[in-house]
Amino acid sequence: MEATVQEDLTGIRPEKGKILECRTELVPVMDAVYVINGKWRIPIIMALMEGNKRFGEIQKVVLRISSKVLAHELKEMELNGFIKKHTCNEGPVIIKYELTDYSWSIKPVLLTLRDFGIKHRNKIRNESRGGG
């Protein structure tokens, strides 16, 4: 028998309060994942944490991203309040991208993800060598 949304894996129906508590915790996490979702948004954010960059500079740092995809992601991130686009009209037009103050709030999360990634990679390496 498959567990339904209202049952845990033991087949026991959790109390209604626990379902609501779980949803209360899950919804904001899903909102956050939605905003940084995809293959490219976190690398773009990490690139801009190094400082403001022009389109081509971002593309050099974020390897293998196409111009079309980068343009789309930058537009979406601007709409979500994660980046600002600055245009300098002195001489040739120069467009630079920077993180908003709001987007800097994700830095501790990204550093934690980085640390977890390092830990996980080391764990997998050790296990593949028989280090368990």
N, CA, C and O atoms as a GROMACS GRO file, in nm:
protein
  528
    1MET      N    1   0.084  -0.118   0.000
    1MET     CA    2   0.000   0.000   0.000
    1MET      C    3   0.088   0.124   0.000
    1MET      O    4   0.178   0.137   0.083
    2GLU      N    5   0.063   0.215  -0.094
    2GLU     CA    6   0.142   0.338  -0.101
    2GLU      C    7   0.097   0.437   0.005
    2GLU      O    8  -0.022   0.448   0.036
    3ALA      N    9   0.194   0.510   0.060
    3ALA     CA   10   0.162   0.614   0.158
    3ALA      C   11   0.100   0.732   0.085
    3ALA      O   12   0.148   0.772  -0.021
    4THR      N   13  -0.006   0.787   0.140
    4THR     CA   14  -0.068   0.905   0.081
    4THR      C   15  -0.003   1.029   0.141
    4THR      O   16   0.082   1.020   0.229
    5VAL      N   17  -0.046   1.144   0.092
    5VAL     CA   18   0.006   1.270   0.146
    5VAL      C   19  -0.022   1.280   0.294
    5VAL      O   20   0.056   1.339   0.368
    6GLN      N   21  -0.134   1.220   0.340
    6GLN     CA   22  -0.173   1.232   0.480
    6GLN      C   23  -0.119   1.120   0.567
    6GLN      O   24  -0.152   1.113   0.686
    7GLU      N   25  -0.036   1.031   0.511
    7GLU     CA   26   0.023   0.924   0.590
    7GLU      C   27   0.174   0.935   0.582
    7GLU      O   28   0.228   0.976   0.479
    8ASP      N   29   0.241   0.899   0.686
    8ASP     CA   30   0.386   0.891   0.675
    8ASP      C   31   0.420   0.753   0.621
    8ASP      O   32   0.330   0.675   0.590
    9LEU      N   33   0.547   0.721   0.608
    9LEU     CA   34   0.589   0.595   0.548
    9LEU      C   35   0.553   0.473   0.632
    9LEU      O   36   0.557   0.361   0.581
   10THR      N   37   0.517   0.491   0.757
   10THR     CA   38   0.477   0.379   0.841
   10THR      C   39   0.331   0.344   0.819
   10THR      O   40   0.284   0.242   0.870
   11GLY      N   41   0.259   0.425   0.744
   11GLY     CA   42   0.117   0.400   0.722
   11GLY      C   43   0.028   0.460   0.829
   11GLY      O   44  -0.094   0.444   0.825
   12ILE      N   45   0.088   0.528   0.924
   12ILE     CA   46   0.013   0.589   1.034
   12ILE      C   47  -0.019   0.732   0.996
   12ILE      O   48   0.068   0.808   0.953
   13ARG      N   49  -0.142   0.768   1.012
   13ARG     CA   50  -0.182   0.906   0.980
   13ARG      C   51  -0.126   1.000   1.087
   13ARG      O   52  -0.154   0.982   1.206
   14PRO      N   53  -0.048   1.100   1.046
   14PRO     CA   54   0.001   1.196   1.146
   14PRO      C   55  -0.113   1.285   1.193
   14PRO      O   56  -0.215   1.299   1.126
   15GLU      N   57  -0.092   1.344   1.307
   15GLU     CA   58  -0.192   1.437   1.359
   15GLU      C   59  -0.204   1.555   1.264
   15GLU      O   60  -0.107   1.593   1.198
   16LYS      N   61  -0.323   1.613   1.258
   16LYS     CA   62  -0.347   1.725   1.169
   16LYS      C   63  -0.250   1.841   1.195
   16LYS      O   64  -0.204   1.906   1.101
   17GLY      N   65  -0.218   1.866   1.319
   17GLY     CA   66  -0.125   1.974   1.354
   17GLY      C   67   0.014   1.952   1.296
   17GLY      O   68   0.080   2.047   1.256
   18LYS      N   69   0.058   1.825   1.290
   18LYS     CA   70   0.190   1.795   1.235
   18LYS      C   71   0.194   1.819   1.084
   18LYS      O   72   0.295   1.863   1.031
   19ILE      N   73   0.082   1.789   1.016
   19ILE     CA   74   0.075   1.816   0.872
   19ILE      C   75   0.087   1.966   0.848
   19ILE      O   76   0.164   2.009   0.762
   20LEU      N   77   0.012   2.045   0.924
   20LEU     CA   78   0.016   2.190   0.908
   20LEU      C   79   0.154   2.244   0.942
   20LEU      O   80   0.204   2.335   0.875
   21GLU      N   81   0.217   2.189   1.047
   21GLU     CA   82   0.351   2.233   1.085
   21GLU      C   83   0.450   2.203   0.973
   21GLU      O   84   0.535   2.286   0.941
   22CYS      N   85   0.440   2.086   0.914
   22CYS     CA   86   0.529   2.049   0.805
   22CYS      C   87   0.508   2.142   0.686
   22CYS      O   88   0.605   2.190   0.627
   23ARG      N   89   0.383   2.168   0.652
   23ARG     CA   90   0.354   2.259   0.540
   23ARG      C   91   0.404   2.400   0.570
   23ARG      O   92   0.455   2.468   0.482
   24THR      N   93   0.389   2.443   0.695
   24THR     CA   94   0.436   2.575   0.734
   24THR      C   95   0.587   2.587   0.713
   24THR      O   96   0.636   2.692   0.672
   25GLU      N   97   0.660   2.480   0.740
   25GLU     CA   98   0.805   2.479   0.720
   25GLU      C   99   0.839   2.463   0.573
   25GLU      O  100   0.936   2.522   0.526
   26LEU      N  101   0.764   2.384   0.501
   26LEU     CA  102   0.795   2.350   0.363
   26LEU      C  103   0.769   2.464   0.265
   26LEU      O  104   0.848   2.485   0.173
   27VAL      N  105   0.661   2.536   0.282
   27VAL     CA  106   0.623   2.641   0.187
   27VAL      C  107   0.732   2.746   0.170
   27VAL      O  108   0.766   2.777   0.056
   28PRO      N  109   0.788   2.803   0.277
   28PRO     CA  110   0.893   2.903   0.255
   28PRO      C  111   1.019   2.844   0.191
   28PRO      O  112   1.088   2.912   0.115
   29VAL      N  113   1.049   2.718   0.222
   29VAL     CA  114   1.165   2.653   0.159
   29VAL      C  115   1.140   2.640   0.009
   29VAL      O  116   1.230   2.667  -0.071
   30MET      N  117   1.020   2.599  -0.029
   30MET     CA  118   0.987   2.587  -0.170
   30MET      C  119   0.989   2.723  -0.240
   30MET      O  120   1.029   2.732  -0.356
   31ASP      N  121   0.947   2.828  -0.171
   31ASP     CA  122   0.956   2.963  -0.228
   31ASP      C  123   1.101   2.999  -0.256
   31ASP      O  124   1.133   3.053  -0.362
   32ALA      N  125   1.189   2.969  -0.162
   32ALA     CA  126   1.332   3.000  -0.179
   32ALA      C  127   1.391   2.920  -0.294
   32ALA      O  128   1.466   2.973  -0.376
   33VAL      N  129   1.358   2.792  -0.299
   33VAL     CA  130   1.410   2.706  -0.406
   33VAL      C  131   1.360   2.757  -0.541
   33VAL      O  132   1.435   2.755  -0.638
   34TYR      N  133   1.236   2.801  -0.548
   34TYR     CA  134   1.181   2.854  -0.673
   34TYR      C  135   1.263   2.973  -0.724
   34TYR      O  136   1.292   2.982  -0.843
   35VAL      N  137   1.301   3.062  -0.634
   35VAL     CA  138   1.373   3.184  -0.675
   35VAL      C  139   1.514   3.151  -0.725
   35VAL      O  140   1.562   3.215  -0.818
   36ILE      N  141   1.581   3.052  -0.664
   36ILE     CA  142   1.718   3.020  -0.704
   36ILE      C  143   1.723   2.893  -0.789
   36ILE      O  144   1.830   2.836  -0.812
   37ASN      N  145   1.607   2.850  -0.835
   37ASN     CA  146   1.594   2.726  -0.911
   37ASN      C  147   1.673   2.730  -1.042
   37ASN      O  148   1.690   2.836  -1.104
   38GLY      N  149   1.718   2.616  -1.082
   38GLY     CA  150   1.783   2.602  -1.211
   38GLY      C  151   1.933   2.586  -1.198
   38GLY      O  152   1.992   2.602  -1.091
   39LYS      N  153   1.991   2.555  -1.309
   39LYS     CA  154   2.133   2.525  -1.316
   39LYS      C  155   2.220   2.650  -1.303
   39LYS      O  156   2.335   2.640  -1.259
   40TRP      N  157   2.168   2.766  -1.340
   40TRP     CA  158   2.254   2.882  -1.359
   40TRP      C  159   2.242   2.992  -1.254
   40TRP      O  160   2.334   3.072  -1.241
   41ARG      N  161   2.134   3.001  -1.181
   41ARG     CA  162   2.114   3.117  -1.093
   41ARG      C  163   2.215   3.124  -0.980
   41ARG      O  164   2.269   3.231  -0.952
   42ILE      N  165   2.242   3.014  -0.915
   42ILE     CA  166   2.341   3.017  -0.807
   42ILE      C  167   2.480   3.053  -0.860
   42ILE      O  168   2.547   3.136  -0.800
   43PRO      N  169   2.525   2.994  -0.972
   43PRO     CA  170   2.656   3.037  -1.026
   43PRO      C  171   2.659   3.186  -1.063
   43PRO      O  172   2.762   3.251  -1.045
   44ILE      N  173   2.549   3.239  -1.114
   44ILE     CA  174   2.544   3.382  -1.148
   44ILE      C  175   2.555   3.466  -1.021
   44ILE      O  176   2.629   3.564  -1.016
   45ILE      N  177   2.480   3.427  -0.918
   45ILE     CA  178   2.486   3.499  -0.791
   45ILE      C  179   2.627   3.494  -0.734
   45ILE      O  180   2.681   3.596  -0.690
   46MET      N  181   2.688   3.376  -0.735
   46MET     CA  182   2.824   3.361  -0.682
   46MET      C  183   2.922   3.448  -0.762
   46MET      O  184   3.012   3.509  -0.704
   47ALA      N  185   2.905   3.454  -0.894
   47ALA     CA  186   2.992   3.538  -0.977
   47ALA      C  187   2.977   3.685  -0.940
   47ALA      O  188   3.076   3.758  -0.933
   48LEU      N  189   2.854   3.728  -0.916
   48LEU     CA  190   2.831   3.869  -0.882
   48LEU      C  191   2.870   3.901  -0.738
   48LEU      O  192   2.884   4.019  -0.704
   49MET      N  193   2.886   3.801  -0.655
   49MET     CA  194   2.935   3.826  -0.519
   49MET      C  195   3.082   3.869  -0.523
   49MET      O  196   3.131   3.931  -0.428
   50GLU      N  197   3.151   3.838  -0.631
   50GLU     CA  198   3.289   3.884  -0.649
   50GLU      C  199   3.295   4.031  -0.686
   50GLU      O  200   3.400   4.094  -0.673
   51GLY      N  201   3.183   4.088  -0.732
   51GLY     CA  202   3.177   4.228  -0.769
   51GLY      C  203   3.090   4.246  -0.892
   51GLY      O  204   3.051   4.150  -0.957
   52ASN      N  205   3.060   4.373  -0.924
   52ASN     CA  206   2.977   4.404  -1.039
   52ASN      C  207   3.046   4.355  -1.166
   52ASN      O  208   3.169   4.360  -1.177
   53LYS      N  209   2.966   4.308  -1.261
   53LYS     CA  210   3.023   4.254  -1.383
   53LYS      C  211   2.938   4.290  -1.504
   53LYS      O  212   2.817   4.311  -1.495
   54ARG      N  213   3.007   4.298  -1.617
   54ARG     CA  214   2.939   4.312  -1.744
   54ARG      C  215   2.894   4.174  -1.790
   54ARG      O  216   2.938   4.072  -1.737
   55PHE      N  217   2.806   4.172  -1.888
   55PHE     CA  218   2.750   4.048  -1.940
   55PHE      C  219   2.861   3.949  -1.977
   55PHE      O  220   2.857   3.833  -1.935
   56GLY      N  221   2.958   3.994  -2.055
   56GLY     CA  222   3.066   3.906  -2.099
   56GLY      C  223   3.153   3.856  -1.985
   56GLY      O  224   3.204   3.744  -1.990
   57GLU      N  225   3.168   3.938  -1.882
   57GLU     CA  226   3.246   3.895  -1.766
   57GLU      C  227   3.174   3.785  -1.689
   57GLU      O  228   3.237   3.690  -1.641
   58ILE      N  229   3.043   3.797  -1.679
   58ILE     CA  230   2.965   3.692  -1.613
   58ILE      C  231   2.978   3.562  -1.693
   58ILE      O  232   2.996   3.455  -1.637
   59GLN      N  233   2.969   3.575  -1.825
   59GLN     CA  234   2.976   3.457  -1.911
   59GLN      C  235   3.112   3.388  -1.902
   59GLN      O  236   3.120   3.266  -1.915
   60LYS      N  237   3.218   3.464  -1.879
   60LYS     CA  238   3.351   3.403  -1.864
   60LYS      C  239   3.362   3.326  -1.732
   60LYS      O  240   3.428   3.222  -1.726
   61VAL      N  241   3.298   3.377  -1.627
   61VAL     CA  242   3.305   3.312  -1.496
   61VAL      C  243   3.212   3.191  -1.490
   61VAL      O  244   3.250   3.086  -1.436
   62VAL      N  245   3.092   3.206  -1.544
   62VAL     CA  246   2.993   3.097  -1.542
   62VAL      C  247   3.013   3.016  -1.670
   62VAL      O  248   2.953   3.044  -1.774
   63LEU      N  249   3.097   2.917  -1.660
   63LEU     CA  250   3.136   2.839  -1.777
   63LEU      C  251   3.018   2.766  -1.842
   63LEU      O  252   2.929   2.717  -1.773
   64ARG      N  253   3.022   2.760  -1.974
   64ARG     CA  254   2.926   2.685  -2.056
   64ARG      C  255   2.783   2.740  -2.056
   64ARG      O  256   2.691   2.670  -2.098
   65ILE      N  257   2.763   2.864  -2.010
   65ILE     CA  258   2.629   2.923  -2.020
   65ILE      C  259   2.621   2.998  -2.153
   65ILE      O  260   2.712   3.074  -2.187
   66SER      N  261   2.514   2.976  -2.228
   66SER     CA  262   2.499   3.044  -2.356
   66SER      C  263   2.454   3.189  -2.332
   66SER      O  264   2.400   3.222  -2.227
   67SER      N  265   2.476   3.272  -2.432
   67SER     CA  266   2.433   3.412  -2.422
   67SER      C  267   2.283   3.423  -2.404
   67SER      O  268   2.234   3.504  -2.325
   68LYS      N  269   2.209   3.340  -2.476
   68LYS     CA  270   2.063   3.343  -2.469
   68LYS      C  271   2.015   3.306  -2.329
   68LYS      O  272   1.927   3.373  -2.274
   69VAL      N  273   2.072   3.201  -2.271
   69VAL     CA  274   2.032   3.158  -2.138
   69VAL      C  275   2.072   3.262  -2.034
   69VAL      O  276   1.995   3.292  -1.943
   70LEU      N  277   2.193   3.316  -2.046
   70LEU     CA  278   2.237   3.418  -1.950
   70LEU      C  279   2.146   3.539  -1.955
   70LEU      O  280   2.108   3.592  -1.850
   71ALA      N  281   2.111   3.585  -2.075
   71ALA     CA  282   2.022   3.701  -2.088
   71ALA      C  283   1.887   3.671  -2.022
   71ALA      O  284   1.832   3.756  -1.952
   72HIS      N  285   1.834   3.552  -2.044
   72HIS     CA  286   1.706   3.514  -1.984
   72HIS      C  287   1.716   3.512  -1.831
   72HIS      O  288   1.630   3.566  -1.762
   73GLU      N  289   1.821   3.448  -1.779
   73GLU     CA  290   1.838   3.437  -1.634
   73GLU      C  291   1.856   3.575  -1.569
   73GLU      O  292   1.798   3.602  -1.464
   74LEU      N  293   1.934   3.661  -1.631
   74LEU     CA  294   1.955   3.796  -1.577
   74LEU      C  295   1.823   3.873  -1.572
   74LEU      O  296   1.795   3.944  -1.475
   75LYS      N  297   1.742   3.858  -1.676
   75LYS     CA  298   1.612   3.926  -1.679
   75LYS      C  299   1.522   3.873  -1.568
   75LYS      O  300   1.458   3.952  -1.497
   76GLU      N  301   1.515   3.741  -1.551
   76GLU     CA  302   1.434   3.681  -1.446
   76GLU      C  303   1.482   3.724  -1.307
   76GLU      O  304   1.402   3.754  -1.219
   77MET      N  305   1.613   3.725  -1.289
   77MET     CA  306   1.670   3.763  -1.159
   77MET      C  307   1.644   3.910  -1.128
   77MET      O  308   1.625   3.948  -1.013
   78GLU      N  309   1.644   3.992  -1.231
   78GLU     CA  310   1.613   4.134  -1.212
   78GLU      C  311   1.466   4.149  -1.171
   78GLU      O  312   1.434   4.228  -1.083
   79LEU      N  313   1.377   4.074  -1.235
   79LEU     CA  314   1.234   4.079  -1.201
   79LEU      C  315   1.209   4.031  -1.059
   79LEU      O  316   1.116   4.080  -0.993
   80ASN      N  317   1.290   3.937  -1.010
   80ASN     CA  318   1.275   3.885  -0.874
   80ASN      C  319   1.350   3.968  -0.770
   80ASN      O  320   1.354   3.930  -0.653
   81GLY      N  321   1.409   4.079  -0.811
   81GLY     CA  322   1.476   4.168  -0.717
   81GLY      C  323   1.611   4.119  -0.670
   81GLY      O  324   1.660   4.162  -0.565
   82PHE      N  325   1.674   4.027  -0.746
   82PHE     CA  326   1.803   3.974  -0.707
   82PHE      C  327   1.921   4.052  -0.764
   82PHE      O  328   2.028   4.055  -0.705
   83ILE      N  329   1.901   4.113  -0.878
   83ILE     CA  330   2.010   4.191  -0.938
   83ILE      C  331   1.957   4.325  -0.987
   83ILE      O  332   1.837   4.343  -1.010
   84LYS      N  333   2.052   4.419  -1.002
   84LYS     CA  334   2.022   4.550  -1.061
   84LYS      C  335   2.109   4.564  -1.185
   84LYS      O  336   2.223   4.518  -1.189
   85LYS      N  337   2.052   4.627  -1.284
   85LYS     CA  338   2.125   4.653  -1.408
   85LYS      C  339   2.155   4.802  -1.413
   85LYS      O  340   2.064   4.885  -1.402
   86HIS      N  341   2.283   4.836  -1.432
   86HIS     CA  342   2.324   4.976  -1.442
   86HIS      C  343   2.374   5.003  -1.582
   86HIS      O  344   2.454   4.927  -1.638
   87THR      N  345   2.324   5.113  -1.639
   87THR     CA  346   2.367   5.152  -1.774
   87THR      C  347   2.445   5.282  -1.764
   87THR      O  348   2.398   5.380  -1.708
   88CYS      N  349   2.566   5.280  -1.820
   88CYS     CA  350   2.650   5.400  -1.825
   88CYS      C  351   2.654   5.446  -1.971
   88CYS      O  352   2.702   5.373  -2.058
   89ASN      N  353   2.605   5.566  -1.997
   89ASN     CA  354   2.595   5.616  -2.134
   89ASN      C  355   2.712   5.706  -2.174
   89ASN      O  356   2.707   5.769  -2.280
   90GLU      N  357   2.816   5.712  -2.093
   90GLU     CA  358   2.932   5.795  -2.128
   90GLU      C  359   3.017   5.718  -2.228
   90GLU      O  360   3.073   5.613  -2.196
   91GLY      N  361   3.026   5.770  -2.350
   91GLY     CA  362   3.100   5.697  -2.453
   91GLY      C  363   3.018   5.578  -2.497
   91GLY      O  364   2.896   5.586  -2.512
   92PRO      N  365   3.085   5.466  -2.518
   92PRO     CA  366   3.005   5.348  -2.554
   92PRO      C  367   2.919   5.304  -2.434
   92PRO      O  368   2.960   5.316  -2.319
   93VAL      N  369   2.801   5.256  -2.465
   93VAL     CA  370   2.709   5.214  -2.359
   93VAL      C  371   2.768   5.092  -2.287
   93VAL      O  372   2.804   4.993  -2.350
   94ILE      N  373   2.776   5.103  -2.155
   94ILE     CA  374   2.826   4.994  -2.073
   94ILE      C  375   2.716   4.954  -1.975
   94ILE      O  376   2.661   5.037  -1.903
   95ILE      N  377   2.684   4.825  -1.975
   95ILE     CA  378   2.584   4.772  -1.883
   95ILE      C  379   2.654   4.680  -1.786
   95ILE      O  380   2.724   4.587  -1.824
   96LYS      N  381   2.633   4.708  -1.657
   96LYS     CA  382   2.690   4.624  -1.552
   96LYS      C  383   2.577   4.572  -1.465
   96LYS      O  384   2.473   4.636  -1.448
   97TYR      N  385   2.600   4.454  -1.410
   97TYR     CA  386   2.503   4.390  -1.323
   97TYR      C  387   2.561   4.381  -1.183
   97TYR      O  388   2.681   4.357  -1.166
   98GLU      N  389   2.475   4.401  -1.084
   98GLU     CA  390   2.519   4.388  -0.945
   98GLU      C  391   2.408   4.326  -0.862
   98GLU      O  392   2.290   4.333  -0.898
   99LEU      N  393   2.447   4.266  -0.753
   99LEU     CA  394   2.349   4.210  -0.662
   99LEU      C  395   2.279   4.321  -0.585
   99LEU      O  396   2.339   4.424  -0.556
  100THR      N  397   2.153   4.300  -0.554
  100THR     CA  398   2.080   4.395  -0.470
  100THR      C  399   2.115   4.367  -0.324
  100THR      O  400   2.168   4.261  -0.292
  101ASP      N  401   2.086   4.462  -0.238
  101ASP     CA  402   2.108   4.439  -0.095
  101ASP      C  403   2.031   4.315  -0.049
  101ASP      O  404   2.081   4.236   0.031
  102TYR      N  405   1.911   4.299  -0.101
  102TYR     CA  406   1.827   4.183  -0.067
  102TYR      C  407   1.896   4.051  -0.103
  102TYR      O  408   1.892   3.957  -0.024
  103SER      N  409   1.958   4.044  -0.218
  103SER     CA  410   2.017   3.917  -0.262
  103SER      C  411   2.138   3.876  -0.178
  103SER      O  412   2.172   3.758  -0.173
  104TRP      N  413   2.202   3.971  -0.113
  104TRP     CA  414   2.315   3.937  -0.026
  104TRP      C  415   2.271   3.853   0.093
  104TRP      O  416   2.354   3.787   0.156
  105SER      N  417   2.142   3.856   0.125
  105SER     CA  418   2.094   3.778   0.239
  105SER      C  419   2.106   3.628   0.215
  105SER      O  420   2.097   3.549   0.310
  106ILE      N  421   2.126   3.587   0.092
  106ILE     CA  422   2.139   3.444   0.062
  106ILE      C  423   2.284   3.395   0.077
  106ILE      O  424   2.309   3.274   0.068
  107LYS      N  425   2.377   3.485   0.099
  107LYS     CA  426   2.518   3.445   0.107
  107LYS      C  427   2.543   3.336   0.212
  107LYS      O  428   2.611   3.239   0.180
  108PRO      N  429   2.492   3.348   0.336
  108PRO     CA  430   2.518   3.240   0.433
  108PRO      C  431   2.464   3.104   0.386
  108PRO      O  432   2.525   3.000   0.414
  109VAL      N  433   2.353   3.105   0.316
  109VAL     CA  434   2.296   2.980   0.264
  109VAL      C  435   2.390   2.920   0.160
  109VAL      O  436   2.415   2.799   0.161
  110LEU      N  437   2.441   3.004   0.071
  110LEU     CA  438   2.531   2.955  -0.034
  110LEU      C  439   2.662   2.905   0.024
  110LEU      O  440   2.718   2.806  -0.023
  111LEU      N  441   2.712   2.973   0.127
  111LEU     CA  442   2.835   2.926   0.191
  111LEU      C  443   2.812   2.792   0.260
  111LEU      O  444   2.900   2.705   0.259
  112THR      N  445   2.695   2.775   0.321
  112THR     CA  446   2.661   2.647   0.383
  112THR      C  447   2.649   2.538   0.276
  112THR      O  448   2.696   2.426   0.297
  113LEU      N  449   2.587   2.569   0.162
  113LEU     CA  450   2.578   2.473   0.052
  113LEU      C  451   2.717   2.437   0.000
  113LEU      O  452   2.744   2.321  -0.030
  114ARG      N  453   2.805   2.537  -0.011
  114ARG     CA  454   2.942   2.511  -0.055
  114ARG      C  455   3.011   2.416   0.042
  114ARG      O  456   3.074   2.319  -0.001
  115ASP      N  457   3.000   2.443   0.169
  115ASP     CA  458   3.064   2.359   0.270
  115ASP      C  459   3.009   2.216   0.266
  115ASP      O  460   3.084   2.119   0.277
  116PHE      N  461   2.877   2.205   0.248
  116PHE     CA  462   2.817   2.073   0.238
  116PHE      C  463   2.868   2.001   0.112
  116PHE      O  464   2.897   1.882   0.116
  117GLY      N  465   2.880   2.075   0.001
  117GLY     CA  466   2.930   2.016  -0.123
  117GLY      C  467   3.072   1.963  -0.108
  117GLY      O  468   3.104   1.855  -0.159
  118ILE      N  469   3.157   2.037  -0.039
  118ILE     CA  470   3.294   1.992  -0.014
  118ILE      C  471   3.292   1.866   0.072
  118ILE      O  472   3.361   1.769   0.043
  119LYS      N  473   3.213   1.869   0.177
  119LYS     CA  474   3.202   1.755   0.268
  119LYS      C  475   3.149   1.632   0.194
  119LYS      O  476   3.200   1.521   0.212
  120HIS      N  477   3.048   1.651   0.113
  120HIS     CA  478   2.988   1.540   0.038
  120HIS      C  479   3.086   1.482  -0.064
  120HIS      O  480   3.097   1.360  -0.076
  121ARG      N  481   3.155   1.569  -0.136
  121ARG     CA  482   3.253   1.523  -0.235
  121ARG      C  483   3.362   1.440  -0.166
  121ARG      O  484   3.401   1.334  -0.217
  122ASN      N  485   3.410   1.486  -0.052
  122ASN     CA  486   3.513   1.412   0.023
  122ASN      C  487   3.459   1.278   0.072
  122ASN      O  488   3.530   1.177   0.068
  123LYS      N  489   3.334   1.276   0.117
  123LYS     CA  490   3.271   1.152   0.163
  123LYS      C  491   3.266   1.050   0.050
  123LYS      O  492   3.301   0.934   0.068
  124ILE      N  493   3.222   1.093  -0.067
  124ILE     CA  494   3.211   1.004  -0.182
  124ILE      C  495   3.349   0.953  -0.223
  124ILE      O  496   3.367   0.834  -0.252
  125ARG      N  497   3.448   1.043  -0.226
  125ARG     CA  498   3.586   1.001  -0.259
  125ARG      C  499   3.637   0.895  -0.161
  125ARG      O  500   3.692   0.793  -0.202
  126ASN      N  501   3.616   0.921  -0.032
  126ASN     CA  502   3.662   0.825   0.070
  126ASN      C  503   3.592   0.692   0.057
  126ASN      O  504   3.655   0.587   0.070
  127GLU      N  505   3.462   0.694   0.031
  127GLU     CA  506   3.388   0.569   0.017
  127GLU      C  507   3.430   0.491  -0.107
  127GLU      O  508   3.436   0.368  -0.105
  128SER      N  509   3.461   0.564  -0.216
  128SER     CA  510   3.502   0.495  -0.338
  128SER      C  511   3.642   0.433  -0.324
  128SER      O  512   3.677   0.341  -0.398
  129ARG      N  513   3.720   0.482  -0.229
  129ARG     CA  514   3.854   0.427  -0.202
  129ARG      C  515   3.847   0.314  -0.099
  129ARG      O  516   3.949   0.255  -0.063
  130GLY      N  517   3.727   0.287  -0.051
  130GLY     CA  518   3.711   0.183   0.051
  130GLY      C  519   3.729   0.235   0.192
  130GLY      O  520   3.744   0.157   0.286
  131GLY      N  521   3.726   0.368   0.207
  131GLY     CA  522   3.746   0.426   0.338
  131GLY      C  523   3.619   0.435   0.420
  131GLY      O  524   3.625   0.476   0.536
  132GLY      N  525   3.501   0.396   0.362
  132GLY     CA  526   3.375   0.388   0.432
  132GLY      C  527   3.332   0.508   0.500
  132GLY      O  528   3.225   0.509   0.561
   0.00000   0.00000   0.00000
